[in-house]
Amino acid sequence: MRAPNTNNSNTNTAPRTGSNAIPVAAKDKSTITCYECGVVGHYSNECPKRLAKLAGNTPAPAQQQRRVSTGKKFPNNPNNRNGRLFHMEAEEAQEAPDVVLEKVHKIREYLKTAQSRQKSYADKRRREMTFEVGDFVYLKVSPLKGMQRFQIKGKLAPRYVGPFKVLTAEEKSPIN
């Protein structure tokens, strides 16, 4: 066990008592430096710059503002959190509807590209299959919500049943 700190050169901390050392300087704020702004005399939770910044970030009521997505970043905007949105007043949106329409068209274009990309990935996995007499096949069970398939309900129910042997061949008929 340690003896209390009696060294006078280190007067910033109290003697150890088994818990964390409590700074003596906390009572005297003249030696405290704020981590937020670097000014001596207050803690960061009492920082006037931080409090002013928090007060400036209050959003306007929903009737007065519209958010329009852009590809540009506007770092000086206090309402801008991630650089993808900027604040547009309702009057500005009415005066410049072409900006809003342009963004809507761009978003729709991005959605179409994403859908076509997903479709191409799905189409790569699909293929035309032909079976001959004597082949063994599995049949896919169509999942109906709330139905019990083969006495098992939910995600543990079988997706495929079989194997079944192909007995006869039929001609291909166009699917309508």
Beta strands, then each sheet from edge to edge (+ up, - down):
strand 1: 65-69
strand 2: 85-89
strand 3: 136-140
strand 4: 160-165
sheet 1: 1+ 2-
sheet 2: 3+ 4-
end
